[in-house]
Structure formats: C-alpha cells, structure tokens
Amino acid sequence: MDWASFAETWVKALHVISVIAWIAGMMYLPRLFVYHSAAEKGSIQSETFKIMERRLYRGIITPAMILTWVFGLTMVFTPGIIDWHQGWVWVKAISVILLSGIHGYYGRQVRAFATDTNTRPQGFWRVVNELPFVLVIVIVIMVIVRPF
C-alpha cells in the first residue's frame, strides 16, 4: 500500500469516527432539552441540565463537528476521491450543511436554556430530536447506495 492510499484510509476512518461522535451528541442534546424544559427554572435539576448541555455542546459536539468537516474537506480536496458530477454528492453536501445549521441552532438553544429564556415545550424538542437522524439516513443512503 502506497502512502496516499494509507493516508486516505486513515482520513476516512477518522471522518467516520468524528461523524459518530457528532451525531451521537446531536441526538442526545435535544433529549436533554426535553427534560430541561420540564424542570423548574432555578432548580438544582435545571442547573444540572445547564452544565450537561454546555459540556456536551462545547466539549463533544462542536469539536466532533469541526473534525468531521476537516476530514470531510480533506477528502473533498483530494483529487480522485469525489466525483462532483454525481447527484448523490450534492444531496449529501446539502444534508451536511443542514445538519451543521441544526448544530448552530442547538448552540443558540443551549444559550437560551442557560439564561432561562427557553420558550419551547417538551413536545417541540421531541420532534426536533428526530431531525439529525433523518439527515443521517439521507447521508448514509447517498454515500452507500449512491442512487444517482
């Protein structure tokens, strides 16, 4: 195995590991929002959720997203790995951009919960909790099946 193939294999592996960490956190954080929205403001439970949300977002989800983008862009800019003439690549790219937008939205909500200004009920967060997984389904199908 030559150096380029070796490096490409490691970049792909690190990309997948980063994606797993990012998505795990993206699915867990809104679950915390579900429980936090039911907690009484100022309670010990609410204050604990604030710490958990901040640490999850800043310590796990955001670094994992950054690494996902770094390894993903490394593959994008490596000649011969991505064929931009295929439709699946564009659907995947749009899905990743949408997922990144949801990530940013979650960050704003972490701040809203931290300042006790969340106005969304539990039911809203239960629905929002599913959005990252729907996008992951689209991304995996695009990468593995490559339907077009």
Stockholm file with secondary structure:
# STOCKHOLM 1.0

chainA/1-148         MDWASFAETWVKALHVISVIAWIAGMMYLPRLFVYHSAAEKGSIQSETFKIMERRLYRGIITPAMILTWVFGLTMVFTPGIIDWHQGWVWVKAISVILLSGIHGYYGRQVRAFATDTNTRPQGFWRVVNELPFVLVIVIVIMVIVRPF
#=GR chainA/1-148 SS CCHHHHHHHHHHHHHHHHHHHHHHHHHHHHHHHHHHHHSCTTSHHHHHHHHHHHHHIIIIIHHHHHHHHHHHHHHHTSTTTCCTTSHHHHHHHHHHHHHHHHHHHHHHHHHHHHTTCCCCCHHHHHHHTTHHHHHHHHHHHHHHTCCC
#=GC SS_cons         CCHHHHHHHHHHHHHHHHHHHHHHHHHHHHHHHHHHHHSCTTSHHHHHHHHHHHHHIIIIIHHHHHHHHHHHHHHHTSTTTCCTTSHHHHHHHHHHHHHHHHHHHHHHHHHHHHTTCCCCCHHHHHHHTTHHHHHHHHHHHHHHTCCC
//
